[in-house]
Amino acid sequence: MRELTVGKNDAGARLDRFISKALPLLPPALLQKYIRLKRIKCNGQRARRDQRLSEGDVLQLYINDEFFDQPRDDNLFLTLFKPALDIVYEDENLLVLNKRPGMVVHADETEKVNTLINHVQSYLYQKREWNPRWENAFTPALCNRIDRNTGGMVIAAKNAETLRIINEKIRAREIEKRYLCVAVGRPKPPEGTITCYLRKDEQKKTVSVYHRAVPDGKTAVTHYRTIESRGELTLLEVTLETGRTHQIRASLADRGCPLLGDGKYGRGDVNRRYGETRQALWAYRITFDFPTDAGALSYLRGRSFQVANVPFRDKYFPPAK
């Protein structure tokens, strides 16, 4: 329990607004819940959220110590009262998540709070599986990342051993991700491999495609397979040998088949015609191949997980009735 004493400058303030200002990490919905549960009292008596405070009033707060911290990048997850996660699979070591398009995986210059990792940490904190005050160093972490406007599979590690193993398996290419995407046009041949070199422009946040080795260029190998074509649109399944920035988007655009909705590499006229503002790209299936020893995660060997539905596939390539 902690106490807050109302000073002269806060006399007359509503109780809930005073506490919100004093404890910015405490979500408003959780604050109201704590008032209802009598975990916040005024002068030892039951408090009302709209009661006016007087100078010298003493508030007793029976809430977790971490909510009294000052906001920092590493504790903003506390402000998420209802973490929003689409969990495809979960066990004591990891989560396999289906990230929605529009959400960033980590904080960037445009978003600090509503990130995938903050939702993961809030979820585990509320389940009492993790608390930053219990740990010396480890924080639940994402093992892979995908672009803001791409949907699909992301693995989150609940402990350091899982993070180490998954990172090793990703580097060794023992975890396979399959993507679905809608391309404008029909790739020729309908199934094949694209090998090129990608050079990243940090300022423009784009990559350029080259067909020969260039300074700072990284080899990119992309395998694609046509599933179905309808009119000018083609549904493709894609797998990667390399995991480069914007690899699928840039490689297919260079082949003359940009992704529908892609604002960086796509066709604006086509995107506007279909009303699409995000690239039609989804990491829809993940397989833990693990041909070599996987230690504590050996039980996952050979297991695959797939999202229940991919919105743009259902929209443009619905199953025949």
Phi and psi restraints in degrees (value plus and minus 20) as a CYANA .aco file:
   2 ARG   PHI    -146.8  -106.8
   2 ARG   PSI     138.3   178.3
   3 GLU   PHI    -142.3  -102.3
   3 GLU   PSI     124.8   164.8
   4 LEU   PHI    -143.5  -103.5
   4 LEU   PSI     112.8   152.8
   5 THR   PHI    -125.4   -85.4
   5 THR   PSI     110.6   150.6
   6 VAL   PHI     -97.3   -57.3
   6 VAL   PSI     105.4   145.4
   7 GLY   PHI    -112.7   -72.7
   7 GLY   PSI     158.9   198.9
   8 LYS   PHI     -79.5   -39.5
   8 LYS   PSI     -61.8   -21.8
   9 ASN   PHI     -90.2   -50.2
   9 ASN   PSI     -37.3     2.7
  10 ASP   PHI    -124.6   -84.6
  10 ASP   PSI     -17.6    22.4
  11 ALA   PHI     -80.4   -40.4
  11 ALA   PSI     114.5   154.5
  12 GLY   PHI      73.3   113.3
  12 GLY   PSI     -29.6    10.4
  13 ALA   PHI     -93.4   -53.4
  13 ALA   PSI     130.0   170.0
  14 ARG   PHI     -87.9   -47.9
  14 ARG   PSI     126.3   166.3
  15 LEU   PHI     -79.4   -39.4
  15 LEU   PSI     -68.4   -28.4
  16 ASP   PHI     -86.1   -46.1
  16 ASP   PSI     -55.7   -15.7
  17 ARG   PHI     -92.6   -52.6
  17 ARG   PSI     -54.6   -14.6
  18 PHE   PHI     -82.9   -42.9
  18 PHE   PSI     -65.5   -25.5
  19 ILE   PHI     -88.3   -48.3
  19 ILE   PSI     -57.8   -17.8
  20 SER   PHI     -79.4   -39.4
  20 SER   PSI     -59.1   -19.1
  21 LYS   PHI     -92.7   -52.7
  21 LYS   PSI     -57.5   -17.5
  22 ALA   PHI     -95.5   -55.5
  22 ALA   PSI     -50.6   -10.6
  23 LEU   PHI    -146.2  -106.2
  23 LEU   PSI      56.3    96.3
  24 PRO   PHI     -84.6   -44.6
  24 PRO   PSI     -37.3     2.7
  25 LEU   PHI    -100.9   -60.9
  25 LEU   PSI     -34.8     5.2
  26 LEU   PHI    -100.8   -60.8
  26 LEU   PSI      96.1   136.1
  27 PRO   PHI     -80.6   -40.6
  27 PRO   PSI     120.5   160.5
  28 PRO   PHI     -73.7   -33.7
  28 PRO   PSI     -61.1   -21.1
  29 ALA   PHI     -85.4   -45.4
  29 ALA   PSI     -56.6   -16.6
  30 LEU   PHI     -91.9   -51.9
  30 LEU   PSI     -55.2   -15.2
  31 LEU   PHI     -78.5   -38.5
  31 LEU   PSI     -68.1   -28.1
  32 GLN   PHI     -83.0   -43.0
  32 GLN   PSI     -57.2   -17.2
  33 LYS   PHI     -83.9   -43.9
  33 LYS   PSI     -63.7   -23.7
  34 TYR   PHI     -84.9   -44.9
  34 TYR   PSI     -55.2   -15.2
  35 ILE   PHI     -84.7   -44.7
  35 ILE   PSI     -63.7   -23.7
  36 ARG   PHI     -82.9   -42.9
  36 ARG   PSI     -56.3   -16.3
  37 LEU   PHI    -104.0   -64.0
  37 LEU   PSI     -15.2    24.8
  38 LYS   PHI      43.8    83.8
  38 LYS   PSI       7.2    47.2
  39 ARG   PHI    -107.8   -67.8
  39 ARG   PSI     -22.1    17.9
  40 ILE   PHI    -146.8  -106.8
  40 ILE   PSI     100.9   140.9
  41 LYS   PHI    -145.0  -105.0
  41 LYS   PSI     138.9   178.9
  42 CYS   PHI    -141.0  -101.0
  42 CYS   PSI      97.8   137.8
  43 ASN   PHI      34.8    74.8
  43 ASN   PSI      17.0    57.0
  44 GLY   PHI      59.7    99.7
  44 GLY   PSI     -19.8    20.2
  45 GLN   PHI    -130.9   -90.9
  45 GLN   PSI     141.3   181.3
  46 ARG   PHI     -76.3   -36.3
  46 ARG   PSI     116.4   156.4
  47 ALA   PHI    -124.8   -84.8
  47 ALA   PSI     132.4   172.4
  48 ARG   PHI    -130.6   -90.6
  48 ARG   PSI     125.0   165.0
  49 ARG   PHI     -83.9   -43.9
  49 ARG   PSI     -50.9   -10.9
  50 ASP   PHI    -121.5   -81.5
  50 ASP   PSI     -11.3    28.7
  51 GLN   PHI     -92.4   -52.4
  51 GLN   PSI     126.8   166.8
  52 ARG   PHI    -108.4   -68.4
  52 ARG   PSI     115.5   155.5
  53 LEU   PHI    -111.2   -71.2
  53 LEU   PSI     132.4   172.4
  54 SER   PHI    -137.3   -97.3
  54 SER   PSI     134.2   174.2
  55 GLU   PHI     -77.5   -37.5
  55 GLU   PSI     112.5   152.5
  56 GLY   PHI      73.5   113.5
  56 GLY   PSI     -31.0     9.0
  57 ASP   PHI     -79.8   -39.8
  57 ASP   PSI     122.6   162.6
  58 VAL   PHI    -135.5   -95.5
  58 VAL   PSI     101.8   141.8
  59 LEU   PHI    -118.3   -78.3
  59 LEU   PSI     110.7   150.7
  60 GLN   PHI    -121.7   -81.7
  60 GLN   PSI     102.3   142.3
  61 LEU   PHI    -137.6   -97.6
  61 LEU   PSI      92.7   132.7
  62 TYR   PHI    -117.8   -77.8
  62 TYR   PSI      51.4    91.4
  63 ILE   PHI    -156.4  -116.4
  63 ILE   PSI     146.1   186.1
  64 ASN   PHI     -83.6   -43.6
  64 ASN   PSI     124.6   164.6
  65 ASP   PHI     -79.7   -39.7
  65 ASP   PSI     -53.4   -13.4
  66 GLU   PHI     -83.4   -43.4
  66 GLU   PSI     -42.9    -2.9
  67 PHE   PHI     -92.7   -52.7
  67 PHE   PSI     -30.6     9.4
  68 PHE   PHI    -109.5   -69.5
  68 PHE   PSI     -24.8    15.2
  69 ASP   PHI     -90.4   -50.4
  69 ASP   PSI     143.5   183.5
  70 GLN   PHI    -103.5   -63.5
  70 GLN   PSI     125.9   165.9
  71 PRO   PHI     -79.9   -39.9
  71 PRO   PSI     112.1   152.1
  72 ARG   PHI    -159.7  -119.7
  72 ARG   PSI     145.9   185.9
  73 ASP   PHI     -78.3   -38.3
  73 ASP   PSI     -51.4   -11.4
  74 ASP   PHI    -108.9   -68.9
  74 ASP   PSI     -18.0    22.0
  75 ASN   PHI    -150.1  -110.1
  75 ASN   PSI      -9.1    30.9
  76 LEU   PHI     -86.9   -46.9
  76 LEU   PSI     -36.8     3.2
  77 PHE   PHI     -79.9   -39.9
  77 PHE   PSI     -43.5    -3.5
  78 LEU   PHI     -84.5   -44.5
  78 LEU   PSI     -45.0    -5.0
  79 THR   PHI     -97.5   -57.5
  79 THR   PSI     -27.2    12.8
  80 LEU   PHI    -113.4   -73.4
  80 LEU   PSI      83.6   123.6
  81 PHE   PHI     -95.7   -55.7
  81 PHE   PSI     -56.4   -16.4
  82 LYS   PHI    -143.9  -103.9
  82 LYS   PSI      68.3   108.3
  83 PRO   PHI     -79.6   -39.6
  83 PRO   PSI     116.5   156.5
  84 ALA   PHI    -128.6   -88.6
  84 ALA   PSI      80.1   120.1
  85 LEU   PHI    -148.5  -108.5
  85 LEU   PSI     117.4   157.4
  86 ASP   PHI    -120.6   -80.6
  86 ASP   PSI      77.6   117.6
  87 ILE   PHI    -111.5   -71.5
  87 ILE   PSI      96.9   136.9
  88 VAL   PHI    -104.5   -64.5
  88 VAL   PSI     -56.5   -16.5
  89 TYR   PHI    -175.6  -135.6
  89 TYR   PSI     125.6   165.6
  90 GLU   PHI    -168.9  -128.9
  90 GLU   PSI     119.7   159.7
  91 ASP   PHI    -162.6  -122.6
  91 ASP   PSI    -187.9  -147.9
  92 GLU   PHI     -88.9   -48.9
  92 GLU   PSI     -32.3     7.7
  93 ASN   PHI    -128.3   -88.3
  93 ASN   PSI     -50.2   -10.2
  94 LEU   PHI    -174.9  -134.9
  94 LEU   PSI     148.8   188.8
  95 LEU   PHI    -144.6  -104.6
  95 LEU   PSI     119.3   159.3
  96 VAL   PHI    -130.3   -90.3
  96 VAL   PSI      97.4   137.4
  97 LEU   PHI    -134.7   -94.7
  97 LEU   PSI     129.6   169.6
  98 ASN   PHI    -125.6   -85.6
  98 ASN   PSI      77.5   117.5
  99 LYS   PHI     -94.4   -54.4
  99 LYS   PSI     116.5   156.5
 100 ARG   PHI    -103.1   -63.1
 100 ARG   PSI     128.3   168.3
 101 PRO   PHI     -81.7   -41.7
 101 PRO   PSI     123.5   163.5
 102 GLY   PHI      82.2   122.2
 102 GLY   PSI     -38.9     1.1
 103 MET   PHI    -115.7   -75.7
 103 MET   PSI     113.8   153.8
 104 VAL   PHI    -104.2   -64.2
 104 VAL   PSI     129.3   169.3
 105 VAL   PHI     -99.2   -59.2
 105 VAL   PSI     -58.0   -18.0
 106 HIS   PHI    -146.8  -106.8
 106 HIS   PSI     142.9   182.9
 107 ALA   PHI     -81.8   -41.8
 107 ALA   PSI     122.6   162.6
 108 ASP   PHI    -158.7  -118.7
 108 ASP   PSI    -186.1  -146.1
 109 GLU   PHI     -90.0   -50.0
 109 GLU   PSI     -33.7     6.3
 110 THR   PHI    -123.5   -83.5
 110 THR   PSI     -39.7     0.3
 111 GLU   PHI    -169.9  -129.9
 111 GLU   PSI     109.5   149.5
 112 LYS   PHI    -132.9   -92.9
 112 LYS   PSI     -51.4   -11.4
 113 VAL   PHI    -121.5   -81.5
 113 VAL   PSI     -73.2   -33.2
 114 ASN   PHI    -101.9   -61.9
 114 ASN   PSI      45.6    85.6
 115 THR   PHI    -134.5   -94.5
 115 THR   PSI     138.4   178.4
 116 LEU   PHI     -81.1   -41.1
 116 LEU   PSI     -63.9   -23.9
 117 ILE   PHI     -85.6   -45.6
 117 ILE   PSI     -55.8   -15.8
 118 ASN   PHI     -85.5   -45.5
 118 ASN   PSI     -57.5   -17.5
 119 HIS   PHI     -86.8   -46.8
 119 HIS   PSI     -58.2   -18.2
 120 VAL   PHI     -82.9   -42.9
 120 VAL   PSI     -68.5   -28.5
 121 GLN   PHI     -84.8   -44.8
 121 GLN   PSI     -59.3   -19.3
 122 SER   PHI     -83.0   -43.0
 122 SER   PSI     -62.5   -22.5
 123 TYR   PHI     -80.4   -40.4
 123 TYR   PSI     -68.2   -28.2
 124 LEU   PHI     -90.2   -50.2
 124 LEU   PSI     -54.7   -14.7
 125 TYR   PHI     -83.4   -43.4
 125 TYR   PSI     -65.5   -25.5
 126 GLN   PHI     -90.0   -50.0
 126 GLN   PSI     -46.0    -6.0
 127 LYS   PHI    -101.0   -61.0
 127 LYS   PSI     -25.0    15.0
 128 ARG   PHI      42.8    82.8
 128 ARG   PSI      11.0    51.0
 129 GLU   PHI    -112.3   -72.3
 129 GLU   PSI     -36.2     3.8
 130 TRP   PHI    -175.2  -135.2
 130 TRP   PSI     122.1   162.1
 131 ASN   PHI    -166.9  -126.9
 131 ASN   PSI     108.2   148.2
 132 PRO   PHI     -79.1   -39.1
 132 PRO   PSI     -41.9    -1.9
 133 ARG   PHI     -97.8   -57.8
 133 ARG   PSI     -32.5     7.5
 134 TRP   PHI    -107.9   -67.9
 134 TRP   PSI     -37.1     2.9
 135 GLU   PHI    -127.8   -87.8
 135 GLU   PSI     127.5   167.5
 136 ASN   PHI    -107.2   -67.2
 136 ASN   PSI     -55.4   -15.4
 137 ALA   PHI    -161.2  -121.2
 137 ALA   PSI     -58.8   -18.8
 138 PHE   PHI     -93.7   -53.7
 138 PHE   PSI     119.2   159.2
 139 THR   PHI    -151.0  -111.0
 139 THR   PSI     115.1   155.1
 140 PRO   PHI     -68.9   -28.9
 140 PRO   PSI     116.2   156.2
 141 ALA   PHI    -157.8  -117.8
 141 ALA   PSI     135.7   175.7
 142 LEU   PHI    -107.6   -67.6
 142 LEU   PSI     117.3   157.3
 143 CYS   PHI    -110.1   -70.1
 143 CYS   PSI     -40.6    -0.6
 144 ASN   PHI    -165.4  -125.4
 144 ASN   PSI     146.6   186.6
 145 ARG   PHI    -157.6  -117.6
 145 ARG   PSI     135.0   175.0
 146 ILE   PHI    -155.4  -115.4
 146 ILE   PSI     140.6   180.6
 147 ASP   PHI     -80.5   -40.5
 147 ASP   PSI     136.8   176.8
 148 ARG   PHI     -70.6   -30.6
 148 ARG   PSI     -68.8   -28.8
 149 ASN   PHI    -114.2   -74.2
 149 ASN   PSI      -7.9    32.1
 150 THR   PHI    -121.8   -81.8
 150 THR   PSI     119.4   159.4
 151 GLY   PHI    -120.2   -80.2
 151 GLY   PSI     142.7   182.7
 152 GLY   PHI     109.9   149.9
 152 GLY   PSI    -182.9  -142.9
 153 MET   PHI     -90.7   -50.7
 153 MET   PSI     107.1   147.1
 154 VAL   PHI    -154.5  -114.5
 154 VAL   PSI     116.1   156.1
 155 ILE   PHI    -119.4   -79.4
 155 ILE   PSI     112.0   152.0
 156 ALA   PHI    -137.7   -97.7
 156 ALA   PSI     109.9   149.9
 157 ALA   PHI    -112.9   -72.9
 157 ALA   PSI     113.2   153.2
 158 LYS   PHI    -109.6   -69.6
 158 LYS   PSI     -35.2     4.8
 159 ASN   PHI    -166.0  -126.0
 159 ASN   PSI     145.9   185.9
 160 ALA   PHI     -86.4   -46.4
 160 ALA   PSI     -57.2   -17.2
 161 GLU   PHI     -84.5   -44.5
 161 GLU   PSI     -61.8   -21.8
 162 THR   PHI     -83.3   -43.3
 162 THR   PSI     -63.5   -23.5
 163 LEU   PHI     -79.3   -39.3
 163 LEU   PSI     -63.7   -23.7
 164 ARG   PHI     -83.3   -43.3
 164 ARG   PSI     -66.5   -26.5
 165 ILE   PHI     -85.6   -45.6
 165 ILE   PSI     -67.6   -27.6
 166 ILE   PHI     -83.1   -43.1
 166 ILE   PSI     -61.4   -21.4
 167 ASN   PHI     -81.7   -41.7
 167 ASN   PSI     -59.9   -19.9
 168 GLU   PHI     -84.3   -44.3
 168 GLU   PSI     -62.8   -22.8
 169 LYS   PHI     -88.3   -48.3
 169 LYS   PSI     -54.4   -14.4
 170 ILE   PHI     -85.5   -45.5
 170 ILE   PSI     -64.5   -24.5
 171 ARG   PHI     -82.4   -42.4
 171 ARG   PSI     -56.2   -16.2
 172 ALA   PHI    -104.1   -64.1
 172 ALA   PSI     -17.6    22.4
 173 ARG   PHI      39.8    79.8
 173 ARG   PSI      19.6    59.6
 174 GLU   PHI    -121.0   -81.0
 174 GLU   PSI     -12.8    27.2
 175 ILE   PHI    -144.2  -104.2
 175 ILE   PSI     101.0   141.0
 176 GLU   PHI    -122.5   -82.5
 176 GLU   PSI     110.6   150.6
 177 LYS   PHI    -133.3   -93.3
 177 LYS   PSI     115.3   155.3
 178 ARG   PHI    -133.4   -93.4
 178 ARG   PSI     120.0   160.0
 179 TYR   PHI    -136.1   -96.1
 179 TYR   PSI     127.2   167.2
 180 LEU   PHI    -130.1   -90.1
 180 LEU   PSI     121.9   161.9
 181 CYS   PHI    -170.5  -130.5
 181 CYS   PSI     137.7   177.7
 182 VAL   PHI    -131.0   -91.0
 182 VAL   PSI      99.0   139.0
 183 ALA   PHI    -122.8   -82.8
 183 ALA   PSI     130.3   170.3
 184 VAL   PHI    -111.0   -71.0
 184 VAL   PSI      95.2   135.2
 185 GLY   PHI      87.5   127.5
 185 GLY   PSI    -198.4  -158.4
 186 ARG   PHI    -146.0  -106.0
 186 ARG   PSI      90.5   130.5
 187 PRO   PHI     -80.5   -40.5
 187 PRO   PSI     122.2   162.2
 188 LYS   PHI    -145.0  -105.0
 188 LYS   PSI     104.6   144.6
 189 PRO   PHI     -88.4   -48.4
 189 PRO   PSI     148.8   188.8
 190 PRO   PHI     -87.7   -47.7
 190 PRO   PSI     -36.3     3.7
 191 GLU   PHI    -160.9  -120.9
 191 GLU   PSI     115.3   155.3
 192 GLY   PHI     159.1   199.1
 192 GLY   PSI    -187.3  -147.3
 193 THR   PHI    -147.9  -107.9
 193 THR   PSI     113.8   153.8
 194 ILE   PHI    -127.7   -87.7
 194 ILE   PSI     100.3   140.3
 195 THR   PHI    -137.3   -97.3
 195 THR   PSI     104.9   144.9
 196 CYS   PHI    -173.8  -133.8
 196 CYS   PSI    -193.3  -153.3
 197 TYR   PHI    -144.2  -104.2
 197 TYR   PSI     114.5   154.5
 198 LEU   PHI    -136.0   -96.0
 198 LEU   PSI     112.2   152.2
 199 ARG   PHI    -141.0  -101.0
 199 ARG   PSI     107.7   147.7
 200 LYS   PHI    -111.2   -71.2
 200 LYS   PSI     117.2   157.2
 201 ASP   PHI    -125.1   -85.1
 201 ASP   PSI      84.9   124.9
 202 GLU   PHI     -84.0   -44.0
 202 GLU   PSI     -54.1   -14.1
 203 GLN   PHI     -91.4   -51.4
 203 GLN   PSI     -65.0   -25.0
 204 LYS   PHI    -103.9   -63.9
 204 LYS   PSI     -34.3     5.7
 205 LYS   PHI      37.2    77.2
 205 LYS   PSI      25.0    65.0
 206 THR   PHI    -155.4  -115.4
 206 THR   PSI     150.0   190.0
 207 VAL   PHI    -142.7  -102.7
 207 VAL   PSI     130.9   170.9
 208 SER   PHI    -128.9   -88.9
 208 SER   PSI     124.7   164.7
 209 VAL   PHI    -121.3   -81.3
 209 VAL   PSI     112.9   152.9
 210 TYR   PHI    -148.4  -108.4
 210 TYR   PSI     131.9   171.9
 211 HIS   PHI    -127.1   -87.1
 211 HIS   PSI      -7.0    33.0
 212 ARG   PHI    -166.5  -126.5
 212 ARG   PSI     141.4   181.4
 213 ALA   PHI     -83.3   -43.3
 213 ALA   PSI     115.6   155.6
 214 VAL   PHI    -154.5  -114.5
 214 VAL   PSI     136.2   176.2
 215 PRO   PHI     -77.2   -37.2
 215 PRO   PSI     115.0   155.0
 216 ASP   PHI      47.9    87.9
 216 ASP   PSI     -15.4    24.6
 217 GLY   PHI    -102.5   -62.5
 217 GLY   PSI     124.4   164.4
 218 LYS   PHI    -138.0   -98.0
 218 LYS   PSI     116.0   156.0
 219 THR   PHI     -83.4   -43.4
 219 THR   PSI     116.0   156.0
 220 ALA   PHI    -149.6  -109.6
 220 ALA   PSI     106.4   146.4
 221 VAL   PHI    -142.9  -102.9
 221 VAL   PSI      99.7   139.7
 222 THR   PHI    -146.1  -106.1
 222 THR   PSI     106.8   146.8
 223 HIS   PHI    -124.0   -84.0
 223 HIS   PSI     114.4   154.4
 224 TYR   PHI    -153.9  -113.9
 224 TYR   PSI     135.7   175.7
 225 ARG   PHI    -164.5  -124.5
 225 ARG   PSI     107.1   147.1
 226 THR   PHI     -94.2   -54.2
 226 THR   PSI     107.0   147.0
 227 ILE   PHI    -114.2   -74.2
 227 ILE   PSI     -65.1   -25.1
 228 GLU   PHI    -183.1  -143.1
 228 GLU   PSI     127.4   167.4
 229 SER   PHI    -143.6  -103.6
 229 SER   PSI     117.6   157.6
 230 ARG   PHI    -157.5  -117.5
 230 ARG   PSI      92.7   132.7
 231 GLY   PHI      42.8    82.8
 231 GLY   PSI    -148.4  -108.4
 232 GLU   PHI    -108.8   -68.8
 232 GLU   PSI     -21.0    19.0
 233 LEU   PHI    -126.4   -86.4
 233 LEU   PSI     125.2   165.2
 234 THR   PHI    -151.8  -111.8
 234 THR   PSI     111.5   151.5
 235 LEU   PHI    -111.4   -71.4
 235 LEU   PSI     103.6   143.6
 236 LEU   PHI    -140.1  -100.1
 236 LEU   PSI     128.9   168.9
 237 GLU   PHI    -127.6   -87.6
 237 GLU   PSI     114.2   154.2
 238 VAL   PHI    -150.3  -110.3
 238 VAL   PSI     119.3   159.3
 239 THR   PHI    -147.7  -107.7
 239 THR   PSI     135.8   175.8
 240 LEU   PHI    -139.4   -99.4
 240 LEU   PSI     119.8   159.8
 241 GLU   PHI    -111.6   -71.6
 241 GLU   PSI     -46.7    -6.7
 242 THR   PHI    -146.0  -106.0
 242 THR   PSI     132.7   172.7
 243 GLY   PHI    -135.0   -95.0
 243 GLY   PSI      55.2    95.2
 244 ARG   PHI    -115.1   -75.1
 244 ARG   PSI     137.5   177.5
 245 THR   PHI     -78.4   -38.4
 245 THR   PSI     107.2   147.2
 246 HIS   PHI      37.4    77.4
 246 HIS   PSI       7.4    47.4
 247 GLN   PHI     -79.6   -39.6
 247 GLN   PSI     -70.8   -30.8
 248 ILE   PHI     -85.6   -45.6
 248 ILE   PSI     -65.5   -25.5
 249 ARG   PHI     -82.2   -42.2
 249 ARG   PSI     -68.0   -28.0
 250 ALA   PHI     -92.2   -52.2
 250 ALA   PSI     -60.1   -20.1
 251 SER   PHI     -85.0   -45.0
 251 SER   PSI     -64.2   -24.2
 252 LEU   PHI     -91.0   -51.0
 252 LEU   PSI     -56.2   -16.2
 253 ALA   PHI     -82.6   -42.6
 253 ALA   PSI     -58.9   -18.9
 254 ASP   PHI     -84.2   -44.2
 254 ASP   PSI     -48.4    -8.4
 255 ARG   PHI    -101.0   -61.0
 255 ARG   PSI     -20.6    19.4
 256 GLY   PHI      67.7   107.7
 256 GLY   PSI      -7.1    32.9
 257 CYS   PHI    -149.8  -109.8
 257 CYS   PSI      48.8    88.8
 258 PRO   PHI     -86.5   -46.5
 258 PRO   PSI     140.3   180.3
 259 LEU   PHI     -95.0   -55.0
 259 LEU   PSI     121.1   161.1
 260 LEU   PHI     -81.5   -41.5
 260 LEU   PSI     112.1   152.1
 261 GLY   PHI      66.6   106.6
 261 GLY   PSI     -23.9    16.1
 262 ASP   PHI     -95.2   -55.2
 262 ASP   PSI      95.8   135.8
 263 GLY   PHI    -100.6   -60.6
 263 GLY   PSI     -36.7     3.3
 264 LYS   PHI    -114.5   -74.5
 264 LYS   PSI     -63.4   -23.4
 265 TYR   PHI    -138.2   -98.2
 265 TYR   PSI     -22.3    17.7
 266 GLY   PHI    -113.1   -73.1
 266 GLY   PSI    -189.3  -149.3
 267 ARG   PHI    -123.2   -83.2
 267 ARG   PSI      93.7   133.7
 268 GLY   PHI     -80.2   -40.2
 268 GLY   PSI     -58.8   -18.8
 269 ASP   PHI     -84.1   -44.1
 269 ASP   PSI     -61.1   -21.1
 270 VAL   PHI     -90.6   -50.6
 270 VAL   PSI     -62.8   -22.8
 271 ASN   PHI     -79.2   -39.2
 271 ASN   PSI     -62.6   -22.6
 272 ARG   PHI     -86.2   -46.2
 272 ARG   PSI     -58.0   -18.0
 273 ARG   PHI     -83.3   -43.3
 273 ARG   PSI     -57.0   -17.0
 274 TYR   PHI    -111.3   -71.3
 274 TYR   PSI     -27.5    12.5
 275 GLY   PHI      50.7    90.7
 275 GLY   PSI       9.9    49.9
 276 GLU   PHI    -123.1   -83.1
 276 GLU   PSI     110.8   150.8
 277 THR   PHI    -137.7   -97.7
 277 THR   PSI     -20.7    19.3
 278 ARG   PHI    -150.7  -110.7
 278 ARG   PSI     124.9   164.9
 279 GLN   PHI     -81.8   -41.8
 279 GLN   PSI     117.0   157.0
 280 ALA   PHI    -100.5   -60.5
 280 ALA   PSI      60.2   100.2
 281 LEU   PHI    -164.1  -124.1
 281 LEU   PSI     109.7   149.7
 282 TRP   PHI    -163.9  -123.9
 282 TRP   PSI     105.1   145.1
 283 ALA   PHI     -98.8   -58.8
 283 ALA   PSI      74.2   114.2
 284 TYR   PHI    -117.7   -77.7
 284 TYR   PSI     -34.6     5.4
 285 ARG   PHI    -165.2  -125.2
 285 ARG   PSI     119.9   159.9
 286 ILE   PHI    -154.3  -114.3
 286 ILE   PSI     118.0   158.0
 287 THR   PHI    -148.8  -108.8
 287 THR   PSI     108.6   148.6
 288 PHE   PHI    -110.3   -70.3
 288 PHE   PSI      69.9   109.9
 289 ASP   PHI     -85.9   -45.9
 289 ASP   PSI     -73.9   -33.9
 290 PHE   PHI      29.0    69.0
 290 PHE   PSI      39.2    79.2
 291 PRO   PHI     -87.9   -47.9
 291 PRO   PSI     -40.4    -0.4
 292 THR   PHI    -130.3   -90.3
 292 THR   PSI     154.3   194.3
 293 ASP   PHI     -75.3   -35.3
 293 ASP   PSI     113.9   153.9
 294 ALA   PHI    -138.2   -98.2
 294 ALA   PSI      -7.7    32.3
 295 GLY   PHI      33.8    73.8
 295 GLY   PSI    -146.6  -106.6
 296 ALA   PHI     -85.3   -45.3
 296 ALA   PSI     -33.6     6.4
 297 LEU   PHI    -126.1   -86.1
 297 LEU   PSI      -3.1    36.9
 298 SER   PHI     -79.2   -39.2
 298 SER   PSI     -47.7    -7.7
 299 TYR   PHI     -83.2   -43.2
 299 TYR   PSI     -35.8     4.2
 300 LEU   PHI    -108.3   -68.3
 300 LEU   PSI     -27.0    13.0
 301 ARG   PHI     -74.7   -34.7
 301 ARG   PSI     106.1   146.1
 302 GLY   PHI      63.2   103.2
 302 GLY   PSI     -23.4    16.6
 303 ARG   PHI    -105.4   -65.4
 303 ARG   PSI     121.5   161.5
 304 SER   PHI    -142.9  -102.9
 304 SER   PSI     128.8   168.8
 305 PHE   PHI    -153.4  -113.4
 305 PHE   PSI     121.2   161.2
 306 GLN   PHI    -158.0  -118.0
 306 GLN   PSI     123.8   163.8
 307 VAL   PHI     -90.9   -50.9
 307 VAL   PSI     133.1   173.1
 308 ALA   PHI     -89.3   -49.3
 308 ALA   PSI     -58.8   -18.8
 309 ASN   PHI    -173.2  -133.2
 309 ASN   PSI     131.0   171.0
 310 VAL   PHI    -135.9   -95.9
 310 VAL   PSI      92.5   132.5
 311 PRO   PHI     -73.3   -33.3
 311 PRO   PSI     -65.1   -25.1
 312 PHE   PHI     -92.4   -52.4
 312 PHE   PSI     -46.7    -6.7
 313 ARG   PHI     -87.1   -47.1
 313 ARG   PSI     -64.4   -24.4
 314 ASP   PHI     -85.3   -45.3
 314 ASP   PSI     -50.4   -10.4
 315 LYS   PHI     -97.1   -57.1
 315 LYS   PSI     -65.6   -25.6
 316 TYR   PHI    -122.6   -82.6
 316 TYR   PSI     -40.1    -0.1
 317 PHE   PHI    -155.0  -115.0
 317 PHE   PSI      36.9    76.9
 318 PRO   PHI     -86.3   -46.3
 318 PRO   PSI     129.5   169.5
 319 PRO   PHI     -82.8   -42.8
 319 PRO   PSI     126.2   166.2
 320 ALA   PHI     -86.0   -46.0
 320 ALA   PSI     120.3   160.3
